[in-house]
Amino acid sequence: MSHLAVILLGAGALGAYMYWAVSGQMLDAVGQRLLDNARLLESSLDIDDIRAFGDRADSAAGERLSQRLRRAVAINPDLSGAYVVEPRSDSLRVLATSQPSAGAASSDYLTIEESELLRRGIERAVISDIRVAASERADLTALSAIGAAPQRYVVGVRLNAESLQRSLRLLRLSTLGALLFGVLLALVLSRLLAERLQRRIRSLGERCQALAAGEPLPVDQLPIGDEFDRVIADFDATAQRLREASAQREAALAALTRANATLEGRVEERTRAIEEATHQLKAEIENRLQVEALLAEAALTDGLTGLLNRRAMLEMLVQAVKASRGQGGFSVILADIDHFKRINDAHGHGVGDQVLAAAAQELEQLQGDNRHAARWGGEEFFVLLPHVGLMDACRRAEELRARIERMPTPVRGLRVTLSLGVAEIQPGEPLEDCLKRCDQALYRAKDAGRNAVVAARGNSFATIS
């Protein structure tokens, strides 16, 4: 029964698929043929006659146009009617039809679907819904544009859906007949196959019972085929392998019991060893983490001043630009110790290092922390001022300049001064351009005599002190 059900379902699905596939191809072919008729009629009509009849109501031109439509319908048995329409901005004007009645050329001649298609505008040949025509016995229409905008006409041809309905009914009857024949054939074949299979299953059951009871297999039975012979041979081989596997499992279980006793002692010893190694490893990991933290801090910090190094400050600047989302929001200060080479040459590099460290301490006290100040390189320092505008940044720079000028030095009579450039990043400005403007402001402070603060606003620069 299950095989029969599968066959019936398969036959039904195949029949339905064939019906829909063939009917779809037939409908597409009918639609394409009607579109070709519309294009052929459109190419055969004289645009001058259409314009003469439409613009000047030339009766002779109108008669020629109507005769051409009636002749196209007469020579083509697929067509039930043809017409020419002039779509206007607010209405549809039927110029001529294939009907001999004089009153046929009116807007009532058009169906609702034709009117909707015409009001949308016809740029190329189109066809109405062919499946609606096939199911509701409505006329199928194809439309094709004549002429060019703004004065454009449309020719339409109609196909009587009665012939299409007859073809679909014939197709459904043929499909149903083929399906019934397939079902009947499936019933006969399934019955024959079921009887044959039952005989083979009974024969195989008798052989299995004899094999289970340890009796010889029946020899007076008819051969049941190569497939069932292989099944019986596989059954015997499987039984033998099962007996061998059972004996092996018994031996393996005994060996496993002995091994478990030995393993438990070893596990206890290994557990103690692992605990000791774990404690040692934990201590080593903690020491390594401390070393790595110190190394990481050393990689981001200047060893002489304790401030951030240039690499760490550049990373902070990139993060500040991302946090501001291109809308600005911070200012920068670039400071340089004036005549630092003279200090090294006159007093030695040791004094120069003390001056750098003292300047860094003043900068750190001004900022309140050392996380936004960096040694930029040599005797240059860099300060990041988040959420600080240009004017406040200039005041900070002036305060730093004054603190450095008053700062005590390791050598009596040694006076240390700073030159500073200040810039505020603008909305949408690349970071490199802001740093370049700040560097230019520093150079202008140097050119202005040093010990000064110069602010960069756009492309202009102003000396603060």
N, C-alpha and C positions, 0 to 999 in steps of 0.2 A: 504493500500500500504506500509506503514511503517513497519507493521508486516511482510508482505511478503518479503520486502527488507532485514529485519533482518534475516528471515529464510533462504533466498537465500544466504546471506553472510555467515551465520553460516554453511550451508551445504557445500558451496564452501571451506570455511576454514577447515572444518572437513575432506572433501575429499582430499584436498591438504596435510593436516597433515598425514592422513592415508597413502597416496601414498608415501610421503617421508619417513615416519617411516618404512613402510613395505619394500620399495625399499632399504633403508639403512640397515635393518636387513638382507635382502636377499644378498646384496653385501658383508656385513661383513661375512655372513655364507659361501659364495662362496670363499672369500679370505682366511678364516680360513681353509676350506677344501683343498684349493690348498697348503697352508703352511704345513698342515699335510701330504699331498702327497710328498712334497719336503723333509720333515724330514724322512718320511718312506723310500723313495728312498735312501736318504743319509745313513741311518742306514743299508740298505741292500747291499750297494756297498762294495767291498773288497778294502781296502786302499792299500794293497800290489799290486793288479793288476793295480791300478791307478798309483802307483809309478813306477812299472816295465814298464808300457807303456810310462809314461811321461819321465822317466830318461833314460831308455835303449831302448825305442821304441820296446818293446817286442810285436810282432804282435799277439801272442796267448793271451796275457793279454788284448790287445786292442780289440780283437774279443769278448772275454768274457764280457768285459765292454760294448761294443756296444749291444751285445745280451741282457744284463741285462736292458739296457735303452729301447730297442725296446719292450721287454717283459712287462716292467712297463707301457709303453704307450698302448700296445695292451690290457692289462687286465683292464685298467682304461679308461672308455669312456670320462671322463672329460678332459683328457690330449691330446694335439695336438703335443707335442714334448718334448724331454728331452735331456740334454747334460751335459758334465763335462768340466770345464774350470780350467786352471792353471793361476791365476793372477800373473803376474810378475811386477817388479818395473817400467818397461817402456812399457809393452804391455800385451795383453790378449791372451793366447794360448788355443784354443778349442781342447781338447784331443779326445772327442768322442761325437756322437750325436745319436739320435734314428732313423735318416734317413738312409735308406739303401745305399745312394750314398756315395762313398768314398771321394768325394770332399767336402762333407758338413762340415767336421771338419776344418774350417778356421775361422778367426776373422770376416769375412763378415757374418757369420751365426748369429752373435749377433745383436740385435737391439740397437738403440742409448740409450734408457733408460736402457737396460741391461748393456751396457758398462759403463754408468755413475755409476750405482749401484756397479758394480764390482770394479771400480777404487777407490771408496770411502772406500772399505774394508768391508768384510762380517764377522762380529763377531758372528752373530746368524741368524736365519731364517728371511728373509725379503721378502716383496712383492712389486711389482710395483704399480703405482697409479691405483686402481681399477676403479675409476670414469672416468679416461681417457679411459680405456679399454671399459667401458660401453658406452661411448658417441662416440668414434671414431672408434669402431670396431677393435681396436688393440688387439693383444694377451696379455693376462695377465700372468705375470711371477712371480714365487716364487723361491728364491735362499736360499741355506743352505750350511754352511761351512763343509768341510770334513778334518779331521786331525787337527794338531796343528801347530802354527807358529814355525819356519819361513817358512816351506814348507807346504802350505795349499792349498787345492783344493776346488772348489765350484761346487755343483750340482744344475742345474736349470731345472724347469719344466714349460711348457707353457699350458695355457688354451685358447682354441679357443673362442673368445668373441662373436661369432655368436649365440651360445646357450644362452649366457647371455643377448644378445640383444632381442632374442625371448621372454625370460621370462619377461623382462622389458616391451616389447610391450603388452604382455598379461595382465600384471599388470595394465598398463595404461588404456587399454580398459575396464578392469573390474571396475577400479575406476571411469572412465567416465560413464559407465552404471549405477553404483550405484548412482552417483551424479545426473544423469538425472531422475532416478526413484524418488530420494528424492525431486527434484524440482517439479516434477509432483504431488507427494503426498502433498507437501507444498501448491501448488496452489489450490488443491481441498479443503484441510482443511481450508485454509485461507478464501476461498469463503464462506464456510458454517459458519465459525465463524463470518465473517463480517455481513452476513444477520441476524444471531441471535442477534448480538450486536446492530445492527441498530433498530430492533424491540424493544429491551429493552430500548434503549435511547429515542425513540419516546414516549414510554409509560411513562417514568420518566418525560419527558418534559411536557406532558399533566398534570401530577399530580402537578408539580411545578407551572404551570400557574394557576391551580385551587386554590392552596394554597396561591399564591400571591393576587388573586382576592377575597379571603375570601370565596370562594365557597367550598362546600363539595367535597371530592375526588371522582372520578368516581368509581362506584361499579360494573359496567357492564363489566369491563375489566378483562382479564385473569390474574392470579397471575404472578408476574414477578420475584419471587425468594426471598430468605432470604436476600441476599446482598442488593438489591434495597430497600426492606422494611426497613432495618436498616439505609440506606442513608436518606430516607424520615423522619424517626423518629428523626434522628440526626439533620436534617434541621429544623424541628419544635422546637426542644429543643434549638437550636442555636438562632433562631429568638426570642424566649422568653427571653433568657439570654441577647441578645442585647438590648431589650427594658428595661429590668431591669438595665442593665449597663448604659444606657443613662440617666435614672432618677437619678441614683447614681452619675453620673458625674456632673449633674446640681447642685445637693445638695453640692457636694464636691467643685465645683467652687465657689459657694456663700460663703461657709465656708472659702475657701482659700483667697478670697478677704478680708474678715474681718480679717483673721489672718495676712495678709500682712501689713495691716495698723498698727496693734499692733506690728508686728515684726520690722517695720522700726524704730519705736521709741526705741525699745530695742537694735537694731543694732547700732544706734548712741551712746547710752550709753556705750555699750560694746566696740565700736571702741575707744572712748576716754579712757576707762579703759585699753584697750590693748596697746594704744600708750604710756600711762604712764608706764605700766609694761615693755614695750619694752625698753624704755629709762633706766629704772632701771636695767633690765637684761643686756643691753649693757655695762653699767658701771661695773656691777659685772663680766662680761666676760673679760673685759679689765683688771680688777684687778687680776682675776684668771690667765690670760695669763702671766701677769708680774710675779706673784708668781711662776708659773710653770717654766718660763724661769730662774728665780733665783734659783729654786730648781734643775733644770737640770744642770745649771752651777756649783752649789755646789756639785752635784753628781759626776762631772768630775774633780773637782779642789781640791787640798789640801788646807785646811783651814789655815794652818800656813804659808806656803811659797807662796801661790798663783799660784803655778805651777800645771800642770796636775797631777792627781793621777795615781796609777799603772793601774787601770782598763781602764782609758781613753787611756793611752799610749799603752796598749796591743791591744786595738781596732785600734789605728793608725798604729801599726806594721803590723797587719793583712791586713789592707787596702794597706799599702806600698808593701807588698808581692804580693797582687793581681794586683796592678798597674804595678809592674815590670814583671808580667807574668813569674815568675820563673827565670828571667835573672839577678838577683842581682840588683844593682843600689842604694844601700844606706849602710851607716855604722852606728854603734852604739857605745856609750861610757857609761860605768858603773863606777861611781865614789863613793868613800866612804870616809867620814871624818875620819882621823886617830885619834885613841884614844878618840873617842867621849864620851865614858863612863867615862873616867877620868875627862873630862870637866864637865859633869853633877855631878859627885861625888865631885869634888873640888869646883865648883862654883855654883852649883844648876841648876835645870832644866830650870829656867828662862833664865839664861845665855846661856844654851844649845839651847833653842828655838831661842834666838837672833842670835846665830852663824848659825843655819840652815837658818834663814830668810836672813842673810847677804850673805851666800853662794848662796842661790837661786837668790838673786839680782845680784850677780856677773855673775852667769850662764846666767841669762836673758839678761844682758848687752852684754855678749859675743855672744849670739845667735841673738840678735836683736828682739826677741819676746819670749813669754812664751808658744807657742803652740807646740814646738818640744822638750820641756824639762819637766821632771816629777820628782816628789819625789817618788822614787822606793819603799822606806820603811825605817823607822827609820832615820839613817844618810846617806842613799844611794840615789844618784841621777842618772837619766837616761837621755841620750841625743840621739835623732834620727836625723841623718844627711842625708836627701834625696839627691840623685845624688852626693854624696861625696865619693871619693875613700879612701882607707886605709891610704895612706900617708897624705892626707889633713886632715883626721880625727885625725891622730896622732898629727899634728901640732895644731889643735884646742884643743886637750886634753892637750898638753904641755902648751898652752897659758892659759887654765883654771887653770891648776895646779899652774902656776906662779901667776896668779891673786889672787887665794885663799891664797897663801903664803904671798902676800903683803897686803892682806885685813886687814883694821883696825878692832880691836875686842873690845867688850864692857868692857873688863877687861884689865887693864894695865899689860903688860908682857905676855899675853896669845897669843900663836902662833898656828895658825890653818893650817893644811896641808891636802892634798888630795892624795889618791891612786886611779889610774884610769886604767881600762882595755878597750882596743879598739879592735873591730872586724868588718870586712866587710862581709856581706852575700854573699855567692857564688851562681852562677847560679844553680838552681835546689836544693839548700840546704834547708832543713826544717828550719823554724824560730826557733824552739826549739834548734836545734844544734848550730845556730849562737849565741843565747843567752847563751848557755852553754859555748861556747868558750870564749865569752866576760867575763863571770863570772870567768872562770879559769884564764884569763889574770889578772883580778883584784886580785885574790888570790896570783898570782905570784908577783904582785907589792907589796902586803903586805909582802910576804916572803922576798922580796928583800930589805926590810928596810923601806917601806912606802915612801910617798912623791915622787912617781915615776909613770911613764906611761909605761905600757907593752902592746904591740900589738900582736894579735893572727893572724897568717897567716897560714891557714890550720891547721896542727897539731903541728906547731912550734910556739915559742913565742920569742919576741925580746923586750928587755928593751930599751925604748927611752931615759929616763932620770932617 
